[in-house]
Amino acid sequence: MNFLFWNIHNDGSFFDVICEMVKENSIGVAMFAEFPEGEQRRLLLSLRKVNNSFRYVQTVKKVKVEVFTILPENELVTILDERRFTVKRYHNRTLNRNFNLVLCHLISKSNDSNAEVDQAEEVRYVVQAINEMEKTQANELTIVCGDLNMNPFEEGMVGSSCFNAVMDKTIAQNLKRTVGNRQFKMFYNPMWGLLGDNGRSVVSGTHFYNPHHHIQYFWNMFDQVLIRPGVIPYFTDRYLKILTGTKSVSLLTVNHTMRTIYSDHLPIKFTIKTK
């Protein structure tokens, strides 16, 4: 099953590009942050021209990530909604396994002088909710995806009480690490493999930003997918991609930065095996 996530910057003018991307990448679950209000039906009608099975996944309350899928209702179900994240139960029929799909749009650094501290505190709340949900569901096959508004190396991503997301599968497969006599569950973060121009992607991140500060990364990996160690056998690394366009449309300029007429973020695609 192929999953697409894209922060589309509250712009409904390029639904045709989204549909082309969905078709070319055989997307079964399409997830969007900053979705334009009231436009769900219009995108749904467009997606149904690609695959008539598409439906909009209803939420319990208003959330920051909207979801469209070809999966039937019993195979992608909302189990928890919070303002900045939502949790879906994804049932993989051929594997006969349930996965917890946690979709996030976390707070940004914009106009916040204390951003990194605030982001880490926000993540601790999300992680607490994930831990409680995993206990309630008796299931630790958890996938976190979304616009996390942090790079993989920031405190909210690597901190022990935060996502505790590591770059190495072997380390992640230890399941937990101990700090100060307390144990913290880990995530594996495959996005490290896409960072920089020696990474596995044609671009160095998902968000290009140049505010002319003394410390500047230019490319940021704000849009990420994290997986619990138990998900690693079902995750195909080579299918994890930052998408830079479709056959007819490029999301990049001739200078290899972003064409923000579409969005200030690039979409990501990942795959969970079905056999």
N, C-alpha and C positions, 0 to 999 in steps of 0.2 A: 504494500500500500504506500503510495507516494503522498507526502504532505507538503503543502506550500504555506509559508508565512510571509506576509508583507505589510509593513506600515505604509499605508497609501496616502497619508498626509491630508485626510479629509477631502479628497478630490475624487469625484465620480466621473471625471471626463475621459478616463482611459479604461473603462470597463472592457472595451474591445481588446485591449492589450492583455488584460487579466485573463479573459476567455481564451485568447490565443495561447497564452502561457500554460493555462490549465490543460488545454488540448494537447500541446506539443510534449508536455511532461507527464501526461496520463495521471493528473492529480485526482486523488480520491477525497482528500480533506483539504479545503482551502480556508486559511485563517488570516484575518485582517485586523490590524490595529489602526486607530484613527480612521474608522470607517465613516463616511458621510452620513449624517443622521437622516433617517427616513428613506434611504436608497436601497434597503435590503431587497425589496421585491424586484426592483429594476435589475439588480445584478443577478438575482435568482433566475429571472426570465431569460437573461442572456446566457447564463450557465446551462440552462436546460436546452439551449440550442446545440451545446457541445455534448451534453449527456442528459437525457430526460430524467435520470434518476436523482439529479441534484435536488437537495432540500436545504432549507435554512434551519439551523439548530437553535431552537428556542432556549432562552435563558430564564432563570428564575427572577432575576432583576437585572437592571442595566449594568453592563460590564464594558471593559475597554477593548475586548477582542471579540469579533464576530466570526462565526463559523458556518461554512457551507460544505455539504458532503454528499457523496453518492451512497453512503452507507445507510441501511435501513435504521429505523428509530431504535431498535433494540441493540444495535451495534455501535452507536455513538450517543451516549446519554449524559446529560448534565447532572453532576452529583453535588456540585458546590459552586456558588457564585459569590465573589467578593468584587469590590469596585475595580481593583487593578488586576485581578486574576480570576480565572474560571477553571474548574476541574471537570473534565469529561471522562467517562469510562468508555474506553475503546475496546471492543471485543473483536479479536482477530479470529475469525471463524475457522480458518484452515489450521491454525496453531491451537485452537481452542483455549486461548489465554486472554485474560483481561489486562489492559494497560491503563495506568492513570495518566491522562494527558492534561498537564497543567499549562495553561496559556496565559501569558503575562504581558502587560504593558506597564512597566514600572516608572517611577518618577525620574525626570530628566535633570540634567545639570543646569539648565537654562535659568539665569537670574537667581541662582542659589549659591551664595558664598560658602555654605556649609554642605554642599551637595554630596560629597562622598560619605560623610557621616550619616546624613539623612538617608541616602540610598542603602547603606549597610543596615541601618535600623529597619527600614522597610523590608529588606530581604529576610531579616531574622523573623519578622512576623509571618512572611510567606512560608519560610521553612518550617516554622512551628505548625502552621496549618497543614503543610504537606505531611509532616511526621504524624500528626493526629489523624489525618485522612488515611494514611497508609495503615495505621493501626486499626482504624474502624473497618477498612476494606479488607484487612488481612492480606495486603498485596503491596509489595515494594517494587513492582515493575512500573516505575514512574519516569515519565518524559516531561521535561520542562522546556517550553519553547516560547519565544516572543521577543519583543523589543525590551531588553533588560536595561538599556541606557547605560551600560557599563562595559568596559573592555574586560577580556578574560582574566587579566592580571590584577584587577582592582579588589579592594577589601571585600565588597559585597559578593564577589564571585569566589574568592579563594579563602576567605576567613572561615575558621573552623565552625563558628556558630552561624555562619551565613550559608551560602550554597556549598561551600567546601568542595568546589569543583576543580578536579585535577586534570592535567594534560596527558597523563600516562595511564593506559588501561591496566597495566600490571599493578600499579599502586592502587587504582580505584577498586580492583578486585579483592583488595584486603577488606573491603566493605566499610570499615570504620577506621578512624584514627583517634588516638588518645592524647588529650592535652589537659594537664592539670588534674589527672585522675578522672576525667570525664571523657566519654566516648561520643564521637560525632560521625554520623553517617556521611558517606561521600557520594558525589556525582562524578561522572566522567564527562569532560568537556572536549568533544572532538573539534570544536571551532579553532583551537590552537593550530591545527594542521593547515588552516586556510589563511593564517596571518602572514602579512608581508609578501613581497614579490617573489620569494622563493617558496611560498606555500603552494597548495594544490589548486588554488583558484586563479582566475585571470585578473582578479583585482585583489587589493590588499585588505579589504574590509567591506562592511555593508553601509557605511555612512562616512561621507567625505565632508570635512569641516576645517576651515582655515580662518580663525578669528584674529590672526596676527599676534598671538601671545608668545612669550618667550619659550614656553614649553608647549609643543604642539606635535600631535601624532599624525595629523592630516587624515589618514584613514583610521576609522574606529570600527571595532567588531561589536556593535551594540545589539545586533540581532543574532540570537544564538539558540542552539538546542543543547540541552544537558540530559544525560541519561544515568539512571541508577546502574550499578554494576550488573544487576540481573538482566538488564535490557541489552547489554553488549552483544550477546550471541545473536540477537534478532536485528541488530543495526548494521547496515551495510555502508562502510566508510566511503567507498568510491562513489556512492550515490548522493553523498552530502555535497551540496553545491550552493554557491552564491550565483543567482541567475542575473545575467547582464542584459537580457532582452529576449526577443523571439526571432523567428526567421525574418520577419519584416520590420521589426523595430529594435533599435539599440537604446538601452538606458544610459549609455555612456557617451561623453563628448569625444571629439577627435583627440583631445588632450588626455583622455582616459580618466576623466573625473565624471561626476554624475550630471545627467541632464535632469535638472530639478523641475522641468515642466511636468514630469510624472510624479516623482516623490523625492524626498531627501534621503530615503533609504532604499537599498536594494533588497529584493526578496531572497529567501533561502528555501531550499528544497531538501527534504530528507526522506528516507525510506525505512519502513519496518517490514522485515521479511514476512512472506505469507506461507512459506514452506521451509 
